[in-house]
Every structure is written in structure tokens, then in C-alpha cells.
Amino acid sequence: MYKRLKIFLKFCKRLWRSILLVACVFHREGQQALLDSVRARADLLLLAVEQKRVEIEFQRANNIVDLAQNVEKIKDPQLRQKAMAAISSSGRSLLMTEMHGRSPGGADAAR
């Protein structure tokens, strides 16, 4: 019984939202509110993408730092020096790729 009531209430909530959405289309203020809502959702999605990109870059930087710390533990000085050179060159190439692969203003520059 409770499950059916819950499903019915969910259906009514969706129906009410649909009715309000249709009613908004017929009024100028409603149209503007609907457009503002769509723009706000799009902005939130763009921010989520930017946040994910920053998290990935941060993780890459942490991986390079972890590699450098592990290389410091190598006892053979020649091998340690070669490993550090490889890490620093890959870190520089990663940095250059990030700098040149993106627009100078970021995601907001396109607007």
C-alpha cells in the first residue's frame, strides 16, 4: 500500500511540474524564467566539466611528485639521476601541453 502511494505521489509531482512548464511557455515572464533556468543548468554543467579537468590536472601533478619521491629512494646515483631527468622532461612536456592545448582565458573566454 505504501509503495503504491509513493509511486502515485511521484507521478503527481512530475505531472505538476509538467503543467507548470507548459503554463510558463504561454507567458513572457515564464518564458524568460524557463530560459534562465536552462542557462543556469548549462553553466552548472560547464563548471562541473572545469572542476573535473582541474581534478585530473591535480592528480597528474601529484603522480609526478610521487614519482620524484620514489626516485629519491634509489641508491644508485647514476640511475637516480637518469630517472630524475626522465621525470623532469616528462613533467615539462606535460606542462607545455597543458599551456598550449588550452585557450588563454579558459572556458569563460569563449563567451
C-alpha positions as CSV (number, residue, x, y, z in Angstrom):
1,M,0.0,0.0,0.0
2,Y,2.8,2.4,1.0
3,K,4.7,1.6,-2.2
4,R,1.7,2.5,-4.4
5,L,1.1,5.7,-2.6
6,K,4.8,6.7,-3.0
7,I,4.6,5.9,-6.8
8,F,1.3,7.9,-7.0
9,L,2.9,10.9,-5.3
10,K,5.9,10.8,-7.5
11,F,3.6,10.7,-10.5
12,C,1.6,13.7,-9.3
13,K,4.8,15.7,-8.6
14,R,6.0,15.0,-12.2
15,L,2.6,15.9,-13.6
16,W,2.5,19.2,-11.7
17,R,6.0,20.1,-12.9
18,S,4.9,19.4,-16.5
19,I,1.8,21.5,-16.1
20,L,3.9,24.4,-14.7
21,L,6.4,24.1,-17.5
22,V,3.6,24.2,-20.2
23,A,2.0,27.2,-18.4
24,C,5.3,29.0,-18.4
25,V,5.6,28.9,-22.1
26,F,2.5,31.0,-22.6
27,H,3.7,34.0,-20.6
28,R,6.6,36.2,-21.3
29,E,7.9,36.1,-17.8
30,G,7.6,32.4,-17.7
31,Q,9.5,32.1,-21.0
32,Q,12.3,34.2,-19.5
33,A,12.3,32.2,-16.3
34,L,12.5,29.0,-18.4
35,L,15.4,30.3,-20.5
36,D,17.2,31.5,-17.3
37,S,16.8,28.0,-15.8
38,V,18.2,26.3,-18.9
39,R,21.1,28.8,-19.0
40,A,21.8,28.1,-15.3
41,R,21.8,24.4,-15.8
42,A,24.2,24.8,-18.8
43,D,26.5,26.9,-16.6
44,L,26.5,24.3,-13.9
45,L,27.4,21.6,-16.4
46,L,30.3,23.7,-17.7
47,L,31.5,24.3,-14.1
48,A,31.4,20.6,-13.4
49,V,33.5,19.9,-16.5
50,E,36.0,22.5,-15.5
51,Q,36.2,21.1,-12.0
52,K,36.8,17.6,-13.4
53,R,39.6,19.0,-15.6
54,V,41.3,20.7,-12.6
55,E,41.0,17.5,-10.6
56,I,42.7,15.5,-13.4
57,E,45.5,18.1,-13.6
58,F,45.9,18.0,-9.9
59,Q,46.1,14.2,-9.9
60,R,48.8,14.3,-12.7
61,A,50.8,16.7,-10.6
62,N,50.5,14.5,-7.6
63,N,51.6,11.5,-9.6
64,I,54.8,13.3,-10.8
65,V,55.6,14.3,-7.2
66,D,55.1,10.7,-6.0
67,L,57.4,9.5,-8.8
68,A,60.0,12.0,-7.8
69,Q,59.8,10.9,-4.2
70,N,60.2,7.3,-5.2
71,V,63.2,8.1,-7.4
72,E,64.9,9.8,-4.4
73,K,64.9,6.4,-2.7
74,I,67.0,4.8,-5.5
75,K,70.5,4.1,-4.1
76,D,72.5,4.1,-7.4
77,P,73.3,7.8,-8.1
78,Q,73.6,7.3,-11.9
79,L,70.3,5.5,-12.1
80,R,68.7,8.1,-9.8
81,Q,70.0,11.0,-12.0
82,K,68.6,9.4,-15.2
83,A,65.3,8.7,-13.6
84,M,65.0,12.3,-12.3
85,A,65.9,13.6,-15.8
86,A,63.2,11.5,-17.3
87,I,60.6,12.7,-14.8
88,S,61.6,16.3,-15.2
89,S,61.4,16.2,-19.0
90,S,58.0,14.4,-18.9
91,G,56.8,17.0,-16.4
92,R,57.9,19.8,-18.6
93,S,56.3,18.3,-21.7
94,L,53.1,17.8,-19.7
95,L,53.2,21.4,-18.5
96,M,53.8,22.7,-22.1
97,T,51.0,20.5,-23.4
98,E,48.6,22.0,-20.8
99,M,49.7,25.5,-21.5
100,H,49.4,25.3,-25.3
101,G,46.5,22.9,-25.5
102,R,44.0,25.3,-23.8
103,S,42.8,28.8,-24.7
104,P,44.4,31.6,-22.6
105,G,41.1,32.6,-21.0
106,G,39.8,29.2,-20.2
107,A,36.2,28.2,-20.6
108,D,34.9,31.7,-20.0
109,A,36.9,33.3,-22.8
110,A,34.5,31.9,-25.4
111,R,31.6,33.8,-24.1
